[in-house]
C-alpha cells in the first residue's frame, strides 16, 4: 500500500454500484487490502442505504413469506460451518456398498402434478410443505449443480419419512436417487424417482437421529453407491 | 430501532445454521427489504420471488459478513438490491425494466417508513438531506440506485457527458455521507 493511490474519485460511485465492470474490479481489489478505503466505503454505503430505506415502497409482504423463508432453511446448514463440506465430501468420495437393497422409488403424488409453469411449481412446492400437519420439516440445500432445485425431508410424528422434491424430470435413462447419510460416513440408497416437477419420494431406508440426506442423478436402475455429486443435500436432519 | 450489536449476533446465529435467526432478521428488515424490491421490480410476484432468493443469499453469505464493512441493514439491503438487479438482467423483460426506471424518480419517497428500521425523525432528516441536492444529482442517484444503471449507461440515457455524470455521482454521494454521518 505504500505507493498505491486511494481511489478517492471513484469510491463513491463504487459504493453506489454504478461503475463499469473493469473499474469495479480495480476498486474492489484495492478496497480488499485497504483499511482506510474499507472504512470510507462503509460510510458511503450506510448513508446510501439509509436513504434507500426511506425510499422503499410502503407495502406489506405476503403473510406467509416469512414462513417459507424459514422453512426452506430449517435443518439446512449455512455455508460457513466445517461439517457440511467435510462430511458430505467424505460420503461421496468414499461411498460404501449398500447396506440396504435399493428399492425402486415409491412414487407418490400427484394431485398437483398438473402444473407446468415454473411459478406454479414453486407455489405447489411451498403449499405442499406448508400443509404438513405434524412432524418436522428439514430443508435440503441446493448445490451449484442445480441452484433452483428444492427439497425437504418431512419426518412425521408417526410413519415413514419422505421427501418433497422440486426438480425437473431426469434425462432419459437416468433417475433421481435419494441417499441417507449415516455416520461414518456412508451413503445408503433410499429410493429413486423418474418423476419431475414437484413429487414425493418415500425414504426406503430408516432415517436415524442426525442422519443426513442427499439426492443425486443416477442410472435409471439406481446405483449401489453415489456416482455423481449431489444436487440437494442436508448433512444432518 | 434494532440494536446493531443484536443484528450482528443474529447474523452470527444464521452463520451457525440457525433458521429461526433468519426469521428474526426477517422480522426486523423483511418489510423494508420487500419495499425496496417492490420499487425495483415490475410487480409483487417478482418482489416475492427475489425476496426469497435474497434471504437465501443472506443465509449462504452470513459467515462472510464483517461489521467493519457496514451495518447489517446496509449489508442486507445491498444483497436484496443486487438480487433485484440480477433478476432484471436475467429474467426481466426490457419493457419491465423501462417501466421500473420511470418509477425511480427520486432516491427517497414520502411513503411512511418502517419505524423498526428508521425512526420518523431520522427519516425526515434523510429526506431533507436528499432534497437539498440539486435535481441533476438526485436524478443520477435514483437512476443508479433504483435502476441499477452504470454511469456510462446514465450518460447515454440522459445524453450527458460521462465526466459530468461522474462528477454528479461523486458530489451527491459525498454530500449524503457528510450530512448523514455527521449526525449519526
Interface residues (C-beta under 8 A of the other chain):
Chain A: X9 X12 X13 X15 X16 X17 X18 X19 X20 X38 X39 X41 X42 X43 X44 X45 X46 X47 X48 X49 X50 X51 X52 X53 X54 X55 X56 X57 X58 X59 X60 X61 X62 X65 X66 X68 X69 X70 X72 X73 X74 X75 X76 X77 X78 X79 X80 X81 X119 X122 X139
Chain B: X14 X15 X16 X17 X19 X20 X22 X23 X26 X27 X30 X31 X32 X34 X35 X36 X38 X39 X44 X45 X47 X48 X49 X51 X52 X55 X56 X59 X60 X61 X62 X63 X64 X68 X69 X70 X71 X73 X74 X77 X78 X81 X82 X85 X106 X107 X108 X109 X111 X112 X113 X114 X117 X118 X122 X123 X126 X127 X129 X130 X140 X141 X144 X145 X146 X148 X149 X150 X151 X152 X154 X166 X169 X170 X172 X173 X174 X176 X177 X179 X180 X181 X184
